[in-house]
Amino acid sequence: MPVRLLIILYLFATLLPLCSAWLQGLAPRSIADELASGAGSLALAVILAEFVLLGRYRFVTRRAGTDIVMRMHQLLARSAAVLAVIHPFFYTTRRAPAPDWDVSRQFSVTHDFSAIWPGIIAWLLLPTLVLMAIGRNALAYRYETWRLVHGLGAALIAVFGVLHALRAGRYSADPVMVYVWLVLLGGVLFAFAYVYVLTPAAQLRRPWRVAAVRPIAKKTWEVTLRPERDTAFHYRAGQFAWLNLGHNPFSLQENPFSISSSPASGSEVGFIIKEQGDFTRTIGQVQPGSRAYLDGPHGHLTIKDHPAPGIALIAGGVGIAPLLSILRDLRATRDTRPTTLLYGNRSEDQIVYPDELESLARDHGTHLIHVLSEPPEDWSGETGMVSPDLLRAEFGGEEHKHWLYVLCGPPAMIESIENTLMALGVPSGKILSERFSYD
């Protein structure tokens, strides 16, 4: 499904309630009242359509890209929150029960508590949920807790929002509008069931076992999984999967990690994981033989559908994982295109698989550039950050404008690199990126 079609379908879903209301031909009220109704309807439609941007639908993320989908999810959710919060304050018509003769509620806005209580709950929950998402890192609660609260909160907002529209909405009393809201709500409930019921149930048929857990750098491990049954896991180099170690597939104890192995290396799948969160701090304690489940593959950070005369891979820290997968696959498939790996870390002991990277540089011909911000005294490589000057020195040639650039690392680093590459004349379509987190 092309990205343009996805955008069209999303716009159709969000604008459908407004169009349905306009087609009813009811007598117009004041401009302020119509803006209030329109803001509320649009906010609710956006919230319901947001469930398409969960990041777990592969047919969406594979084409639009995980970064774009997550960024859209954030911006649209925040916009919907603003519209929802302000919409009741636009009404200027008196708040009173509609008289019997005012069947279209042209001269009154209901204040009946039985009609507005679902809206009050949704109105309070929505900004709270958005603020909790924005301040997730500062709140210091477990990722699994945040995920549960975020998912349930979003579902409750959707249910109470639709219930409010059906009970109190002037235009939503129309049978067509009732059908529209219920269909959109049905999509929400299906998305919720898809992530938390259907996908885990499918994983029961494809269990995995931990084959190995080994340290590969300072506080960094590579976990290798082996399928318990003779089932293939088809993925592309550079993608990621949701990993569940030691829990049943219906548990919320799963986290997304980039795949570091090559699809050409066999049935085993590897992940590079750094100790930096509640779950990852104990990754070294995972025992070989432990049961595991995978949901994937996900992500668009793959060179498969992007032909280019050369490939530049730029990683920051543990962002090397998907790029190492790509490098391993290039070597396994004997891809001879010129390749550059620019790899930034804080210290030398954080470099993942230094010997293998040197082997890739020697055997595959990969141009390897290490950058350390805190180098040792005897360090002979690049120092500081992955700076615009370094990027211009390495990729400033005319031929580099046609290369494919694959980036993975902290958001600030990725944004700076993207801006520099585009200033060098690299088209945005030639830049693939994946961030670690989203504000």
C-alpha positions as CSV (number, residue, x, y, z in Angstrom):
1,M,0.0,0.0,0.0
2,P,1.7,3.3,-1.1
3,V,2.3,6.0,1.5
4,R,0.0,8.4,-0.4
5,L,-2.9,6.0,-0.1
6,L,-2.3,5.6,3.6
7,I,-2.4,9.4,4.0
8,I,-5.6,9.6,1.9
9,L,-7.3,6.9,4.1
10,Y,-6.2,8.6,7.3
11,L,-7.6,12.0,6.1
12,F,-10.8,10.2,5.0
13,A,-11.3,8.7,8.4
14,T,-10.7,12.0,10.3
15,L,-12.8,14.2,8.0
16,L,-15.7,11.8,7.5
17,P,-17.6,12.9,10.7
18,L,-17.3,16.6,9.7
19,C,-18.5,15.8,6.1
20,S,-21.4,13.7,7.5
21,A,-22.4,16.5,9.8
22,W,-22.3,19.1,6.9
23,L,-24.4,16.8,4.6
24,Q,-27.2,16.8,7.2
25,G,-28.2,20.3,6.2
26,L,-29.3,21.4,9.7
27,A,-30.0,25.0,10.3
28,P,-26.7,26.8,11.1
29,R,-26.0,28.2,14.6
30,S,-23.6,30.9,15.5
31,I,-20.0,30.6,14.0
32,A,-18.7,30.0,17.5
33,D,-21.1,27.1,18.2
34,E,-20.2,25.5,14.8
35,L,-16.5,25.8,15.5
36,A,-17.1,24.2,18.9
37,S,-18.9,21.2,17.4
38,G,-16.4,21.0,14.6
39,A,-13.4,21.1,16.9
40,G,-14.9,18.4,19.1
41,S,-15.8,16.1,16.2
42,L,-12.4,16.6,14.5
43,A,-10.5,15.9,17.8
44,L,-12.5,12.7,18.4
45,A,-12.0,11.5,14.8
46,V,-8.2,12.1,15.1
47,I,-8.1,10.2,18.4
48,L,-9.9,7.2,16.9
49,A,-7.7,7.3,13.7
50,E,-4.6,7.5,15.9
51,F,-4.9,3.8,16.6
52,V,-3.7,3.1,13.0
53,L,-0.4,4.7,14.1
54,L,0.3,2.3,16.9
55,G,3.5,1.4,15.3
56,R,2.6,-2.3,15.3
57,Y,1.0,-2.5,11.9
58,R,3.8,-3.6,9.6
59,F,2.0,-2.6,6.5
60,V,2.1,1.0,7.8
61,T,5.6,1.2,9.3
62,R,7.2,-0.7,6.4
63,R,6.2,2.0,4.0
64,A,6.0,5.2,5.9
65,G,8.8,4.4,8.3
66,T,8.7,4.0,12.1
67,D,10.1,7.5,12.7
68,I,7.5,9.2,10.6
69,V,4.6,7.1,12.0
70,M,5.7,7.8,15.6
71,R,6.2,11.5,14.9
72,M,2.8,11.8,13.3
73,H,1.3,9.9,16.3
74,Q,2.8,12.5,18.7
75,L,1.9,15.6,16.7
76,L,-1.7,14.5,15.9
77,A,-2.4,13.4,19.4
78,R,-1.2,16.7,20.8
79,S,-3.3,18.6,18.2
80,A,-6.3,16.6,19.1
81,A,-5.8,17.3,22.8
82,V,-5.8,21.0,22.1
83,L,-9.0,20.9,20.0
84,A,-10.7,18.7,22.6
85,V,-9.8,20.9,25.5
86,I,-10.9,24.2,24.0
87,H,-14.0,23.0,22.2
88,P,-16.5,23.3,25.1
89,F,-15.4,26.9,25.7
90,F,-16.4,28.0,22.2
91,Y,-20.1,27.5,22.7
92,T,-22.0,30.8,23.1
93,T,-25.6,29.4,23.0
94,R,-27.2,29.1,26.4
95,R,-26.7,25.7,28.2
96,A,-30.2,24.4,28.9
97,P,-32.4,21.4,27.9
98,A,-33.7,21.8,24.4
99,P,-37.4,22.7,24.2
100,D,-39.6,20.2,22.4
101,W,-39.9,22.4,19.4
102,D,-36.1,22.8,19.0
103,V,-35.5,19.3,17.6
104,S,-32.2,20.4,16.0
105,R,-30.9,22.0,19.2
106,Q,-30.4,25.3,17.4
107,F,-31.1,27.5,20.4
108,S,-29.6,25.4,23.2
109,V,-26.6,23.3,24.2
110,T,-27.4,20.4,26.5
111,H,-26.0,20.5,30.1
112,D,-27.7,17.3,31.1
113,F,-25.2,15.4,33.2
114,S,-26.2,12.0,31.7
115,A,-25.2,13.3,28.3
116,I,-22.0,15.1,29.2
117,W,-20.4,12.9,31.9
118,P,-18.6,10.7,29.3
119,G,-17.2,13.8,27.7
120,I,-16.0,15.1,31.0
121,I,-14.0,11.9,31.7
122,A,-12.5,11.9,28.2
123,W,-11.8,15.7,28.5
124,L,-9.8,15.1,31.7
125,L,-8.1,12.0,30.5
126,L,-6.8,13.2,27.2
127,P,-4.5,16.1,28.3
128,T,-3.3,13.9,31.2
129,L,-2.3,11.1,28.9
130,V,-0.5,13.5,26.5
131,L,1.4,15.1,29.4
132,M,2.4,11.7,30.8
133,A,3.7,10.7,27.4
134,I,5.7,13.9,27.0
135,G,7.2,13.6,30.5
136,R,7.6,9.8,30.5
137,N,11.3,9.9,31.1
138,A,11.0,12.4,33.9
139,L,8.3,10.4,35.7
140,A,10.7,7.5,36.2
141,Y,8.2,4.7,36.1
142,R,8.7,1.4,34.3
143,Y,8.3,1.3,30.6
144,E,5.8,-1.6,31.0
145,T,3.7,0.4,33.4
146,W,3.7,3.4,31.1
147,R,2.7,1.2,28.2
148,L,-0.2,-0.3,30.1
149,V,-1.4,3.1,31.3
150,H,-1.0,4.7,27.9
151,G,-2.9,1.9,26.1
152,L,-5.8,1.6,28.5
153,G,-6.0,5.4,28.8
154,A,-6.2,5.8,25.0
155,A,-8.9,3.1,24.8
156,L,-11.0,4.7,27.6
157,I,-10.7,8.1,25.9
158,A,-12.0,6.6,22.6
159,V,-14.9,4.8,24.3
160,F,-16.0,7.8,26.4
161,G,-15.5,10.2,23.6
162,V,-17.8,8.3,21.3
163,L,-20.3,7.8,24.0
164,H,-20.3,11.6,24.7
165,A,-20.7,12.4,21.0
166,L,-23.7,10.0,20.7
167,R,-25.4,11.3,23.8
168,A,-24.7,15.0,23.6
169,G,-23.8,15.7,20.0
170,R,-26.2,17.7,17.8
171,Y,-25.0,16.2,14.6
172,S,-24.3,12.7,16.0
173,A,-28.0,12.1,16.6
174,D,-28.2,11.4,12.9
175,P,-28.2,7.6,12.1
176,V,-25.4,8.0,9.6
177,M,-23.3,9.7,12.1
178,V,-24.0,7.0,14.7
179,Y,-22.8,4.4,12.2
180,V,-19.7,6.5,11.4
181,W,-18.7,6.8,15.1
182,L,-19.4,3.1,15.8
183,V,-17.3,2.0,12.8
184,L,-14.4,4.2,13.9
185,L,-14.7,2.9,17.5
186,G,-14.8,-0.7,16.1
187,G,-11.4,0.0,14.4
188,V,-10.0,1.1,17.8
189,L,-11.2,-2.0,19.6
190,F,-9.8,-4.2,16.8
191,A,-6.4,-2.4,17.0
192,F,-6.4,-3.0,20.8
193,A,-7.3,-6.7,20.3
194,Y,-4.7,-7.0,17.5
195,V,-1.8,-5.8,19.7
196,Y,-2.8,-7.4,23.0
197,V,-4.7,-10.6,22.0
198,L,-4.3,-11.7,18.4
199,T,-0.6,-11.1,18.0
200,P,0.3,-12.8,21.3
201,A,-1.9,-15.7,20.4
202,A,-0.1,-16.1,17.1
203,Q,3.2,-16.1,18.9
204,L,2.3,-19.2,20.9
205,R,2.8,-21.2,17.7
206,R,6.3,-19.8,17.2
207,P,8.2,-20.0,20.5
208,W,12.0,-19.3,20.7
209,R,14.8,-20.2,23.1
210,V,17.7,-18.1,24.1
211,A,20.8,-19.7,22.5
212,A,23.4,-17.3,24.0
213,V,23.9,-14.1,26.0
214,R,27.4,-12.6,25.7
215,P,29.0,-9.3,26.6
216,I,30.3,-7.5,23.5
217,A,31.1,-4.0,24.9
218,K,30.8,-2.0,28.1
219,K,27.3,-2.7,29.5
220,T,26.3,-4.0,26.1
221,W,25.2,-7.6,25.3
222,E,24.2,-9.6,22.3
223,V,21.3,-12.0,22.8
224,T,20.9,-14.8,20.2
225,L,17.6,-16.6,19.8
226,R,17.0,-20.0,18.2
227,P,13.5,-21.1,17.0
228,E,12.1,-23.9,19.1
229,R,10.3,-25.3,16.1
230,D,11.1,-25.4,12.4
231,T,9.5,-22.1,11.5
232,A,11.2,-19.3,9.5
233,F,11.4,-15.7,10.7
234,H,11.6,-13.7,7.6
235,Y,13.2,-10.3,8.1
236,R,15.4,-7.7,6.3
237,A,18.7,-6.5,7.5
238,G,18.1,-3.3,9.6
239,Q,14.7,-4.2,11.0
240,F,13.7,-4.6,14.6
241,A,11.3,-6.8,16.6
242,W,9.5,-6.7,19.9
243,L,11.4,-9.1,22.2
244,N,9.8,-11.0,25.1
245,L,12.2,-13.0,27.3
246,G,10.9,-15.4,30.0
247,H,7.3,-14.4,30.0
248,N,4.2,-15.6,28.2
249,P,3.3,-13.7,25.0
250,F,0.3,-12.0,26.6
251,S,2.6,-10.3,29.1
252,L,3.4,-6.6,28.7
253,Q,7.1,-7.5,29.4
254,E,8.3,-6.9,25.8
255,N,10.5,-4.3,24.4
256,P,11.6,-3.3,20.8
257,F,15.2,-4.0,19.9
258,S,17.0,-3.8,16.6
259,I,18.1,-7.1,15.0
260,S,21.9,-7.3,14.7
261,S,22.2,-10.6,12.7
262,S,22.0,-11.1,9.0
263,P,19.1,-12.8,7.3
264,A,21.6,-14.8,5.4
265,S,23.2,-16.2,8.6
266,G,20.6,-18.9,9.2
267,S,17.7,-19.4,11.5
268,E,19.2,-17.7,14.6
269,V,18.3,-14.1,15.3
270,G,20.6,-11.7,17.3
271,F,19.9,-8.5,19.2
272,I,22.4,-6.0,20.6
273,I,21.0,-4.6,23.9
274,K,22.6,-1.9,26.1
275,E,22.0,-1.7,29.9
276,Q,20.0,1.5,30.3
277,G,16.5,0.7,31.5
278,D,14.5,-1.4,34.0
279,F,14.5,-4.5,31.8
280,T,17.9,-4.1,30.1
281,R,19.8,-3.7,33.4
282,T,19.3,-7.4,34.0
283,I,19.9,-8.6,30.5
284,G,23.2,-10.3,31.5
285,Q,21.3,-12.5,33.9
286,V,19.1,-14.1,31.2
287,Q,20.0,-17.7,31.0
288,P,20.5,-19.7,27.8
289,G,17.5,-22.0,27.2
290,S,15.0,-19.4,28.5
291,R,11.7,-19.2,26.5
292,A,11.3,-16.2,24.3
293,Y,8.8,-14.7,21.8
294,L,9.2,-12.3,18.9
295,D,6.7,-9.9,17.3
296,G,8.1,-8.7,14.0
297,P,9.8,-7.9,11.9
298,H,9.1,-4.1,12.0
299,G,10.8,-1.0,10.7
300,H,11.9,0.5,7.5
301,L,15.7,0.9,8.1
302,T,16.6,-1.5,5.3
303,I,18.4,-0.9,2.0
304,K,16.4,-3.6,0.2
305,D,14.1,-1.2,-1.8
306,H,16.6,1.6,-2.1
307,P,19.0,1.1,-5.0
308,A,22.1,3.3,-4.7
309,P,25.7,3.3,-6.0
310,G,27.1,3.5,-2.4
311,I,25.9,3.1,1.2
312,A,26.8,5.3,4.2
313,L,26.0,3.9,7.6
314,I,26.1,6.4,10.5
315,A,25.6,5.1,14.1
316,G,25.7,6.5,17.6
317,G,26.3,4.1,20.4
318,V,23.9,1.1,20.4
319,G,22.5,2.4,17.2
320,I,25.1,0.2,15.6
321,A,22.8,-2.8,15.9
322,P,20.7,-2.4,12.7
323,L,23.7,-1.1,10.8
324,L,25.8,-4.1,11.8
325,S,23.0,-6.3,10.5
326,I,23.2,-4.5,7.2
327,L,27.0,-4.8,7.1
328,R,26.8,-8.5,7.9
329,D,24.3,-9.0,5.2
330,L,26.3,-7.0,2.6
331,R,29.2,-9.3,3.3
332,A,27.1,-12.5,3.2
333,T,25.5,-11.6,-0.1
334,R,28.8,-10.4,-1.6
335,D,27.5,-6.9,-2.3
336,T,30.5,-5.0,-3.5
337,R,29.2,-1.4,-3.5
338,P,31.4,1.1,-1.7
339,T,30.3,1.3,2.0
340,T,31.3,3.7,4.8
341,L,30.6,3.1,8.5
342,L,30.8,6.2,10.7
343,Y,30.5,5.0,14.3
344,G,30.3,7.4,17.2
345,N,30.8,6.5,20.9
346,R,31.8,8.1,24.1
347,S,34.7,5.8,25.0
348,E,36.7,3.1,23.3
349,D,35.3,0.3,25.5
350,Q,31.8,1.1,24.2
351,I,32.7,0.0,20.6
352,V,30.7,-3.1,19.7
353,Y,32.6,-5.9,18.0
354,P,35.8,-3.9,17.2
355,D,37.5,-6.9,15.7
356,E,34.6,-7.8,13.5
357,L,34.4,-4.2,12.2
358,E,38.1,-4.3,11.4
359,S,37.5,-7.6,9.5
360,L,34.6,-5.9,7.6
361,A,36.9,-3.1,6.7
362,R,39.6,-5.5,5.6
363,D,37.6,-8.2,3.8
364,H,34.5,-6.3,2.6
365,G,36.2,-3.0,1.9
366,T,34.0,-1.0,4.3
367,H,35.6,2.4,5.0
368,L,35.5,2.4,8.8
369,I,35.6,5.7,10.8
370,H,35.4,5.6,14.6
371,V,34.6,8.8,16.5
372,L,35.1,9.1,20.3
373,S,34.0,12.0,22.4
374,E,36.2,10.9,25.3
375,P,39.2,9.2,23.6
376,P,42.2,7.6,25.4
377,E,45.6,9.3,25.1
378,D,46.8,7.0,22.4
379,W,43.7,7.3,20.3
380,S,44.5,8.0,16.6
381,G,41.0,8.1,15.2
382,E,38.5,11.0,15.0
383,T,37.5,12.8,18.2
384,G,34.6,14.8,19.4
385,M,31.1,14.4,17.9
386,V,29.9,13.4,14.5
387,S,30.2,16.9,13.3
388,P,29.1,18.7,10.1
389,D,32.8,19.2,9.3
390,L,33.4,15.5,9.4
391,L,30.4,14.8,7.3
392,R,31.4,17.3,4.7
393,A,34.9,15.8,4.6
394,E,33.6,12.3,4.1
395,F,30.5,12.8,2.0
396,G,31.0,16.2,0.3
397,G,31.8,14.7,-3.1
398,E,29.4,15.0,-6.0
399,E,29.1,11.2,-6.2
400,H,28.0,11.1,-2.6
401,K,24.7,12.9,-3.4
402,H,23.5,9.7,-4.9
403,W,24.4,7.4,-2.0
404,L,22.0,5.9,0.4
405,Y,22.4,7.2,4.0
406,V,21.2,5.0,6.9
407,L,21.2,6.6,10.4
408,C,20.5,5.3,13.8
409,G,21.2,6.9,17.1
410,P,20.1,9.6,19.6
411,P,17.5,12.1,18.2
412,A,19.8,15.2,18.5
413,M,22.6,13.4,16.6
414,I,20.2,12.2,13.9
415,E,18.6,15.6,13.4
416,S,22.0,17.3,13.0
417,I,23.2,14.7,10.5
418,E,20.1,14.9,8.5
419,N,20.3,18.7,8.3
420,T,24.0,18.5,7.2
421,L,23.4,15.9,4.6
422,M,20.5,17.8,3.0
423,A,22.7,20.9,3.0
424,L,25.2,18.9,1.0
425,G,22.6,18.2,-1.6
426,V,21.5,14.7,-0.5
427,P,17.8,14.3,-1.3
428,S,15.6,13.5,1.8
429,G,14.5,10.3,0.1
430,K,18.1,9.0,0.2
431,I,18.2,9.3,4.0
432,L,16.7,6.6,6.2
433,S,16.8,7.2,10.0
434,E,15.7,5.7,13.2
435,R,15.8,7.4,16.6
436,F,16.0,5.8,20.0
437,S,13.3,7.9,21.6
438,Y,10.6,10.5,20.9
439,D,9.9,13.6,23.0
